Amino acid sequence: MNLELSEEQSAVRRLAREFAEREIVPYAAEWDRAESVDRAVVKKLGALGFLGLTVPEEYGGSGGDHLAYVLVTEELGRADSAVRGIVSVSLGLVAKTIAAWGTEEHKRAWLPRLCSGDALGCFGLTEPGTGSDAANLTTRAVREGDSYVLHGNKMFISNGTWADVVLLFARTGAEPGEPAHRGISAFLVPADAPGLTRSEVHGKLGLRGQATAELVLDGVRVPASAMLGPEGKGFSVAMSALAKGRMSVAAGCVGIAQAALDAAVSYAAHREQFGKPIAHHQLVQELIADISVDVDAARLLTWRVADLIDRGRPFATESSTAKLFASEAAVRAAGNALQVHGGYGYIDEYPTGKLLRDARVATLYEGTSQIQKLLIGRALTGVSAF
């Protein structure tokens, strides 16, 4: 693995950092309090090509490799995880999946709009009763002639109320005795389809600026051509999306941890206690050193995943490893930065509280930390414990 960035990758990273400092950082606290990001940021992300990274240019994408995507995701996570989540879901989970599994019609219909920011996508997998146990989802798709009719509920869907297309997973059938996941299919459902209602989830601990929704499907009819991938292979579609999506979550967590390190170092340099800046105190330096180690380790684990993908090598276990470590490291880093700030870290005049709240959910979505450990354990032993 080459740890030296190319000129192009370095330029993309600088562009992302400059954009974040100008268009996101000054407003992140305000968006958090209001529980809503300014939607204008979506078109700005599209104009810079950040919503089309790794998508072929012939479909409106901006090309590039997965390490460039990781670098952008890290910078966005450093500025505001809610904005990072918009990109991770619409590009990382939806657009990339359409590019990998879609027909030519699917790609022409959706990718140019998703890459430009004219449209957003959301990933409709999680349900009120099935989070980690996604293979047992209950949303159904019943074939009626040349259409499928969808019934069911989805929960905690990022971008849910903003999205123009839902990458939706529903049960089309499974023969008695067959594993449940064999009966799942994937569909591209327009968000304005009759029978689809969306309601925003408020009062979240973190990612408060990101639109998170419950979706209710009551007789939503889509043409059979809306199916993404073969019938009954929807679980494979979902898992392939999440394997790459975990890299994106990890990169965002590296950004959170880096922001925590920046905040802790800056505060320690000017805050005085016992007649000198607290950076002179050994235990404060210990907290800062712990954050720094977590940042470096999480970053290298995440870059390894991007490198494997770009070289066409297997990466799913490494992606779980990066997601597990980086998400837990981000929580530790934000907590340590808050400790450096003392009481001031507990009020939102300083960034540490928001960093901690935003980091916490990363240990839950796209596979909890416990699920990642089971995936890693299965890869190592050859035995599935779930």
N, C-alpha and C positions, 0 to 999 in steps of 0.2 A: 504494500500500500504506500503510495506516494503522498507524503504529508505536506508537500509544497504546492500551493495553489498556482494555477496558471494565471497569466495576465487577464484572460477573460473572466475567470472565476473571481479574481480579486476586484475587477471592475464591477461585476455584478454585486459583490458584497458591499463595496463602497456606495453604489447607487441605492441599495436597500437601506443602508445605514443613514444616508443623507435624507432619503424619503421619510424614514421613520422619525428622525429627529425633527423634521420640518412639519410633517402632516399628521403624526400620531402622538408623539410624546407630549406636546403642549395641551392635548385635549383628552388624554387617556383617563385622568382622574374625573374629569367632568362627565365623560361617557359612562364611567363606572357608576357614578352617583345617579345619573339619569336612567341607567339600565338600557342604554341604547347608543350604539355607535352611529356616527353620521354616515348615512348611506352613500354620500358623495365619495367616500374613500374607496368604494368598490370600483368605480370607473377609473379612478386614479391608479389603482393597482393594475387594472387591465391595460391602461395606456402605457405603463412601463413594462408590460410583458410578464408581470409576476403571476398572473392567473393562467398563463399558457406555458410555463416552464416544463420542459420535457415532452410537450405535445408537438407532433410534427407540424412544420410550418404550412404544409399543404392544407391543413385543417384549421388554420388561423392561430396555431400555437407559436411560441417563440423558441422552440427547440431547447438546446442546452442539455447538460447532463444532470444527474441526480445530486451531485455534490453542490452544484450551483443552486439547485432547489433547496437543499438543506441550509446553505448559507443565507438565503433570503428568509427562509422560515425562522432561523435563529434570530436574525435581526428584527423581524416582526414580533417574535416572542419576547425579545428584550424590551420592546417598546410597549406592547399591549397584547396580551394573549387572546383577547377577544377578536382583534383584527387577524392575528395569526390563524385563529380557528376558522375564519371565513375562507381563507386561502386553502388551509389543510383539507377542509371538507369539500368545497366546490371543485378545486383542482385535484387534490390528492386522492379523494375517495370517489368522486363522480367523474370528472373529465378524463382522468387517467384510465378509469375503468371502462368508459365508453371507447377510448382509444384502443384498449386492449381486447375488448370483447364485442364491440359493436359492429353492426353491419355498416356498409358504406352509407346507407341512408341515415342511420343513427349518427354517424360521425359528421356528415354534412349538415344535418338538422341542428345539432346541439353544440359541437365543439367550437365553431367560430364565435358563437354568442357567449359561451362560457369563458373562453379565453380573453375576450375583449372586455368582459365585465358587463355586457348588455344583459346577461342572464347569470343566475346563480343556481347551483345544485345543492341538494341535501341527500343524505344517506338514510333511507328508511328501513333500518334493521331492528333496532331495539323496540320492545313492546312493554306495556305496563307489567306483564308477568314474566317476561323473558329478557334478561339482560345477558348475563354470562352464558345462560343456557339457550343461545340463539337458535340452535338446531330445532328446538321445540316451539318455534313461533306459531301463532295461531291465525294470523291474517290469511285469508283464503282468496284464491283466484279460480273461478269456475269458468270453464270454456263454454261459450254459447255461440255456435257458428264460427264466424271469423273474428270474434271478440273474446275477451276475458272480462269477467265482472268481479270486482274486488270488494271485500268486506273485511274490516278489522280496525285495530288501533295501533298507532306507533307513539312512542314516548321518548322525551329527551332528544329530540331531533334538532341538531345544530343547523342553523340557517333555515329552520323550518318555515317560519312565516315570511321570509324574504325570497325563498327559492322559487324558481320558475319551472324546475323539473325535479321530480323525486325519483331517485334510484331506489325502487321499492322491492322488498323481498316478501313473497307470499307463497303459501302452500298450494301447489297444483295437484298434489296427490302423492301417496306412497303406498305401495302394496303392503298388505298385512305381513308383519314380521320383518319388513325392511327397516333399516335405520331411518330416523325421521328426516335427516338432512337430505336424503335422496328425493324427497317430495317437494323441495323448495325451488322456485324459479325467480328470476329477476326481471323487473319491468321498468321501463322509463315512462313515468306518469306525469303528464303536464300538471302543474300545481293548480291551474284554474279548471281542472276537469270537474264537471258536475258530480256532486256527491262527495267531494273531498273538502273537509273543513279543517281549519288550522287555528289553534289557540296558543298564545305565547305563555311560556312558563316564567313567572316572575318570582322574586324573592330568593334567587340563587345565592349561595355563599360566594362564589367566584364566577369569572367569565360573565359578569353582570351585563356588559355591553353587547354580548352576542345574543342574537335572536335564537331562542331555544323553544321548541314547540311540541305540542301533542297534535298528532294527525288522526283524524277519524275518517275512515273510508266506508261509505254507505252506498253500495251499488255503483261504484265508480267503474265505468266501462272504457276499456282501451282496446285498440285493435291488436290482433295476434302479433302483428309486426312490431309491437312495442316491447316484446320479450327480448331481453338482453342475454345472449348466450343460449345454449340449448335448454330445452325444457328439462326440469329436474336437476339442473346444474347450478342453480342459484346460490347454493351454499358455497360452492367452489368460487363463484364470482365474488361473493362477500369476503371470503377468507383471503383471496388474493389481493383484494383492495385493502383489507386491514393489515396485511403483512407489510405493505408499503406505507400505509397510514401510520403505523406505529413508529416508523422512522421520522415522520413529520412531527408527531407528538414529542418524540425524544428531542428533536431539534428545537422545538419551541421551549422545552424545559431547559435546554442548554441556555437559551436566551434569558429565561427567568433567572437562572442561577448566575449568569453573567451580570444581569442587572442588579442582583442582590450583592454581588461582589463589588461592583462599581459604587453602589450606595454605601456599603459598609466602609470601604476605604476612604471615600470622600468625607463621610461623617466623622470617622475616627481621627482624621487629620486636623479638624478644627474644633471639635467638642472637647472642652477642658474639664477635667476632674482631678482633684488632689494636686492642683497647681501646674498641670501639664496636659497636652492633648492626649486623649485616651489611646491613641495609637502607640504611645510609649509603654502602655501596660501589657504585661506578658499575656494575660488571659484574653485580652482583646485581640492581640495578634494571633493567638491560637484559634479563635473563632474565624478570623479572616483567612488564616491558612487552611482551615478545614473547608471553607467555601471554595477557595482556589483549587484545591485538589479535586473536589467534586466537579467543578466546571471542566477541568482538563480531562478527567476520566470520562465524563458524560459526552463531551465533544468528540473524543477519539472513538468511543464506541459507536456514536452516531455516524461519524464520517466513514467508519468501516462498512456500515450497511450500504451507504451510497456508493462506495467504491465497488462493493460486490455486485450491486445491481448494474452499475455501468459496465462491469466486465462480464456480465451475463452469468454470474455464479449464483448458487443457492444462497439465500439470505434470510429466510424466514426466522430461523432460530436466533441469528444475530440481531434481527430487528426486535424480537421479543426481549433479548438481553439489553439492548440499548434503551428500549422503552421502560423496562423495569428499573434499570439503574438511574436513568436520567430523571424519571418522574419522582422517584424517592429522593434523589439528590437535590432536586429543585425544592422540595419541601424542607429538607435539612438546611439548604443554603438560605432560603428565605427566612426560616426560623432563626438561624444564626445571625443574619443581618439585622433582624428585629431586635435580637438580644444586644447587639452592638449599639443600637439606637436607644435602648432602654425605654423609658416611658414614651418618648417621642415616636418610637416605632409603632406605637399602638394607636396613633391618630393618623388620619389620611392626608395630613399636610406632607407626610413623608411616604415614600412608595412601598415600604416594606410590608405593610399590612395587606395591600392589594396583591403584591407578589406572592405572599403566603396563601391567600385565598384562591388565587388563580392556579397556583401550583397543585393544590390539594386534589382538584378534580382529575388531574392527569394520571393519578394512581387508580382511577376508577374507570374512565371511558376507554374505548377501543381495547378492552381487555384489562381487567383489574390486575394489580400486582400479583395476586394469588394465581390468576389464570396464566400470567406470563411464566410464573415458576413451574406450573404444571406443563406448559408447552416446552419449556427448556428441559424439564425432567424427562418428558416423553422422548425428546430428541436424544438425550444421553443414554437412556436405559432401554428404549424400544418398547416401553410399557406405558399404556395410557391409564392414568389414574382418574380420568373423568369421562 
